[in-house]
Amino acid sequence: MKYKLLKDIAYLFAGSTIEIDPLNGYNSAGIQDVSLLVDHLFYNHCDEYFVQVKPPKPKSVWDLQPQDECYCIALGFVDKCTWFGNQQDEMFRDSASIYLTESEAE
């Protein structure tokens, strides 16, 4: 996930965007000492130093990116789904069974 820095830290300045994967302990700070500092601040002072950058919403089903939320029609029911971009997702999209909103799907 991408986060924007709210305050300067080490070699990174407020407004900079950094990618952090909390599950795998990865961040894109690059420099080892800065990476350790980013990890410490993320886990202990997250709200004070970081705000999550939300990607822009897709304008059509053809703009969907992995992890985007969408709605699909399967077995006659509308279901909230996560787009993974795999072969099954593309089959649903090709058969006009993927929608951006629940109201479109209904």
Helices and strands as residue ranges (DSSP letters): E 2-5, E 17-21, E 26-27, H 32-49, E 50-52, G 61-63, E 69-74, E 77-82, H 87-94, E 98-99, H 102-105
